[in-house]
Amino acid sequence: MDTEHTEHTEETEETEKFLLPRSRMANERLHAMIPGGAHTYAKGDDQYPENLAPVISHGRGAHVWDIDGNRYIEYGSGLRSVSLGHAHPRVIEAVRRELDRGSNFVRPSIVEVEAAERFLATVPTAEMVKFAKNGSDATTAAVRLARAATGRPRVAICADHPFFSVDDWFIGTTPMSAGVPAATNELTVAFPYGDLAATEELLTRYQDEVACLILEPATHTEPPPGYLAGLRELADRHGCVLIFDEMITGFRWSEAGAQGLYGVVPDLSTFGKALGNGFAVSALAGRRDLMERGGLRHSGDRVFLLSTTHGAETHSLAAAMAVQTTYVEEGVTARLHALGERLAAGVREAAAGMGVGDHIVVRGRASNLVFATLDENRQPSQQYRTLFLRRLLAGGVLAPSFVVNSALDDADIDRTVEVVAQACAVYRKALDAADPTPWLAGRPVKPVFRRLA
């Protein structure tokens, strides 16, 4: 047996020891009853190496356990929603207190008043807020409000940002546009992030037709100097509504969101994810004159803004208040940045030490790190991502990204870097062979947005 084949065999045997028989059976049960095998496409088993998609039993702090009994250090918890760690004591205590008092009533609960006051004190750039259960409802409500306020049909989305809503105005722009009428697609146009000239050209081309500009204020790169202020000026000059999608930047950039950090105030903004630390709560916030169009104290046509049966569940709003208190009192945002900086430095050092520093690339703000897996030509590769994920999983690291939560400690980061170094050693061998296939043990992971299953 030649040396290369022996190495492949030994490495395959090592990962084959990491079998997930119960998870595999549970995944089959999921697919039999749930389209896609998960309630969120980004959690699908197609996002993980074949037969290595753990089904979770429970989580505490920065760790989760699968139904096969394996423990993992977890990153990107709850698709970035669990930023304080699982079962955070202050959040759970607040939720339990409300559960004993009832969760939903025929009239508003006093908790709704308290939650709105707490939110507006935390995000002082907003004047009114309305709560819902998921981000898509909030962003779609913002778009509808912008169309009503301007009388214009078109929505301008940032083309460089991956997701805004499950609703037709956005999904029609993705490869998964089946079922969305062409007439709806035509009403959504796109602009590039960071390019004010291109955005102004778009607004001029569709003069008096664009109701809003919607974007994440920041993502994996910082906004170019003056960019957000320039967008603010463009929106004002062209009479459209500026919407910041702060689902991710909210709390992770600062307690008051990216708008609080960068000092540029949008007309409307949407929050979610970290707001509930895993509990279902989102928020639409913004200028009083716009938000009140969805209320009762104005003389214009009424806008059906947000009206959800479960939007005001008391335990979710209690969770949100506990999250905001914890962030402010415990300096959580600063801790997320410190943890992320330690992790990024360790991963970069490990990758460089194994000669793959140009192929495993950590990107993003320290509180919101992602990684890219590049092939021998330094092009993004799903095959190399699969190889990398396999090695991380086998080492007890569940990391579709490197997005940290505040429950991680130095030992977790050190162990993660150790596992990354082991993965990088295999990555280097695959690069030298110019073919990662022998290390995949199955099909590669797939992008979420694709036309065919």
Residue pairs with C-beta under 8 A, 6 or more apart in sequence:
1 9
4 433
7 429
8 438
8 439
11 426
11 439
12 438
12 439
12 441
14 394
15 52
15 390
15 391
15 394
15 441
16 441
17 394
18 52
18 70
18 393
18 394
19 51
19 68
20 51
20 52
20 53
20 54
20 55
20 66
20 68
20 70
21 68
22 55
22 66
22 67
22 68
23 53
23 54
23 55
23 66
23 67
23 68
24 51
26 55
26 67
27 37
27 45
27 53
27 55
30 37
30 38
30 55
31 37
36 44
37 44
37 45
38 44
38 45
40 79
41 448
42 79
42 400
42 448
43 79
44 448
45 53
46 445
46 446
47 53
47 400
47 445
47 446
47 448
48 54
48 389
48 393
48 400
48 445
49 386
49 389
49 390
49 393
49 440
49 441
49 442
49 445
50 440
50 441
50 442
50 443
51 441
51 442
52 389
52 390
52 393
54 66
54 67
54 68
54 70
54 72
54 393
54 398
55 66
55 67
56 64
56 65
56 66
56 67
57 64
57 65
57 66
57 67
58 64
58 65
58 86
59 65
59 74
59 77
59 82
59 86
59 87
60 85
60 86
60 87
61 85
61 86
61 87
61 407
62 73
62 74
62 77
62 85
62 86
62 405
62 407
62 408
62 409
62 412
63 71
63 72
63 73
63 74
63 86
64 71
64 72
64 74
64 77
64 86
64 398
65 71
65 72
66 72
70 396
71 396
72 393
72 396
72 397
72 398
73 396
73 397
73 398
73 399
73 408
73 412
73 415
73 416
74 398
74 399
74 405
75 397
75 398
75 399
75 400
75 401
75 402
75 403
75 404
75 405
75 416
76 399
76 400
76 401
76 402
76 403
77 83
77 85
77 86
77 278
77 403
77 405
78 273
78 278
79 273
80 248
80 252
80 273
80 274
80 368
80 401
80 403
81 272
81 273
81 274
81 276
81 277
81 278
82 277
82 278
82 405
83 251
83 252
83 273
83 274
83 277
83 332
83 336
83 405
83 406
84 91
84 277
84 323
84 326
84 332
84 405
84 406
84 407
85 405
85 406
85 407
85 408
86 278
86 407
88 277
88 322
88 326
88 407
90 322
90 325
90 326
91 277
91 279
91 319
91 322
91 323
91 326
93 322
94 318
94 319
94 321
94 322
95 279
95 315
95 316
95 318
95 319
95 322
97 318
98 111
98 314
98 315
98 317
98 318
99 315
101 314
102 314
103 313
103 314
103 315
104 309
104 310
104 312
104 313
104 314
108 312
109 312
109 314
111 312
111 314
111 317
111 318
112 131
112 312
112 317
114 317
114 321
115 131
115 317
115 318
115 320
115 321
116 129
116 131
118 320
118 321
118 324
118 325
119 126
119 129
119 283
119 285
119 320
119 324
120 126
120 127
120 128
120 129
120 285
122 255
122 256
122 324
122 327
122 328
123 129
123 250
123 255
123 256
123 257
123 259
123 260
123 269
123 271
123 285
124 256
124 260
125 256
125 257
125 259
125 260
125 265
125 266
125 269
126 269
126 285
126 286
127 285
127 286
127 287
127 288
127 291
128 285
128 286
128 287
128 288
128 291
128 292
129 283
129 284
129 285
129 291
130 141
130 283
130 284
130 285
130 291
130 294
130 305
130 306
130 311
131 281
131 282
131 283
131 306
131 311
131 312
131 317
131 320
132 138
132 141
132 281
132 282
132 283
132 284
132 306
132 308
132 311
133 280
133 281
133 282
133 308
133 310
133 311
133 313
133 316
134 272
134 280
134 282
135 165
135 245
135 247
135 270
135 272
135 273
135 282
136 164
136 165
136 166
136 167
137 282
137 306
137 308
138 270
138 271
138 272
138 282
138 283
138 284
138 306
139 164
139 165
139 167
139 170
139 214
139 243
139 245
139 270
140 165
140 167
140 169
141 284
141 294
141 305
141 306
142 212
142 214
142 241
142 243
142 268
142 269
142 270
142 284
142 286
143 155
143 165
143 169
143 211
143 212
143 214
143 243
144 303
144 304
144 305
145 241
145 268
145 284
145 290
145 291
145 293
145 294
145 303
145 305
146 152
146 155
146 211
146 212
146 240
146 241
146 243
146 267
146 268
146 290
147 153
147 155
147 211
147 212
148 293
148 301
148 303
149 211
149 241
149 290
149 293
150 211
150 212
150 239
150 240
150 241
152 208
152 209
152 210
152 211
152 240
153 187
153 209
153 211
154 187
154 188
154 189
154 206
154 209
154 210
154 211
155 169
155 187
155 188
155 189
155 210
155 211
155 212
155 214
156 188
156 189
156 190
156 191
156 199
156 202
156 203
156 206
156 210
156 212
156 213
156 214
156 240
157 164
157 170
157 173
157 188
157 189
157 190
157 191
157 214
157 215
158 190
158 191
158 192
158 193
158 213
158 214
158 215
158 216
159 190
159 191
159 192
159 193
160 192
160 193
160 219
161 193
161 215
161 216
161 219
161 245
162 449
163 170
164 170
164 214
164 245
165 171
168 180
168 181
168 184
169 184
169 187
169 188
170 188
171 177
171 180
172 180
172 181
172 184
172 185
172 188
173 185
173 188
173 190
174 449
175 449
175 450
175 451
176 449
176 450
176 451
177 185
178 451
189 202
189 206
189 210
190 202
191 198
191 199
191 202
191 213
192 198
192 199
193 215
193 219
194 221
194 223
194 224
194 227
196 227
196 230
196 231
196 234
199 213
199 231
199 234
200 234
200 238
202 210
203 210
203 234
203 238
203 240
207 238
208 239
210 238
210 240
211 240
211 241
212 240
212 241
212 242
212 243
212 268
213 231
213 234
213 235
213 240
213 241
213 242
213 243
214 243
214 245
215 231
215 243
215 244
215 245
216 244
216 245
216 246
216 247
216 248
216 249
216 258
217 223
217 228
217 244
217 245
217 246
217 249
217 253
217 257
217 258
217 259
217 262
217 264
217 266
218 249
218 253
218 258
218 262
218 365
219 248
219 364
220 363
220 364
220 365
220 368
220 370
221 363
221 364
222 365
223 262
228 262
228 264
229 264
231 242
231 264
232 242
232 264
232 265
232 266
235 241
235 242
235 267
241 267
241 268
241 290
242 266
242 267
242 268
243 266
243 267
243 268
243 269
243 270
244 257
244 258
244 259
244 266
244 268
244 269
244 270
245 269
245 270
246 257
246 258
246 259
246 269
246 270
246 271
247 270
247 271
247 272
247 273
247 282
248 273
248 368
249 257
249 258
249 368
250 257
250 258
250 269
250 271
250 272
250 273
250 274
250 275
251 257
251 271
251 274
251 275
251 323
251 327
251 332
251 333
252 274
252 333
252 336
252 365
252 367
252 368
253 260
253 261
253 333
253 365
253 367
254 260
254 261
254 333
255 324
255 327
255 328
255 333
257 269
257 271
259 265
259 266
259 269
266 286
267 286
267 287
267 290
268 284
268 285
268 286
268 287
268 290
268 291
269 284
269 285
269 286
270 282
270 283
270 284
270 285
271 282
271 283
271 285
272 281
272 282
272 283
274 323
275 281
275 282
275 283
275 320
275 323
275 324
276 316
276 319
276 320
276 323
277 319
277 322
277 323
278 319
279 315
279 316
279 319
279 320
280 310
280 313
280 316
281 316
281 317
281 319
281 320
283 320
284 291
284 305
284 306
285 291
291 305
292 298
293 300
293 302
293 303
293 305
294 302
294 303
294 304
294 305
294 306
295 305
326 332
327 333
330 406
332 406
333 367
335 406
336 366
336 367
336 404
336 405
336 406
337 365
337 366
337 367
338 366
339 366
339 404
339 406
339 408
339 413
340 365
340 366
340 367
340 368
340 369
340 402
340 404
341 366
342 410
342 413
343 369
343 402
343 404
343 413
343 416
343 417
344 362
344 366
344 369
344 402
346 413
346 414
346 416
346 417
346 420
347 360
347 362
347 371
347 402
347 416
347 417
347 420
348 357
348 362
349 417
350 417
350 420
350 421
350 424
351 357
351 359
351 360
351 420
351 424
353 421
353 424
354 421
354 424
354 425
354 427
354 428
355 428
356 424
356 427
356 428
356 431
358 374
358 378
359 373
359 374
359 375
359 376
359 378
359 384
359 427
359 431
360 371
360 372
360 373
360 374
360 388
360 420
360 424
360 427
361 371
361 372
361 374
362 369
362 370
362 371
362 402
363 369
363 370
363 371
363 372
364 370
367 403
367 404
368 403
369 401
369 402
369 403
369 404
370 401
370 402
370 403
371 388
371 401
371 402
372 380
373 380
373 381
373 384
373 385
373 387
373 388
374 380
374 381
374 384
375 381
375 383
375 384
375 431
375 436
376 431
376 434
381 436
382 444
382 445
382 446
382 447
383 436
383 437
383 440
383 444
384 427
384 430
384 436
385 444
385 445
386 436
386 440
386 442
386 444
386 445
387 423
387 426
387 427
387 430
387 436
387 439
387 440
388 423
388 427
389 399
389 400
389 445
390 439
390 440
390 441
391 419
391 422
391 423
391 426
391 427
392 398
392 399
392 419
392 420
392 423
395 418
395 419
395 422
395 423
396 415
396 419
397 415
397 416
397 419
397 420
399 416
426 439
429 439
430 436
430 438
430 439
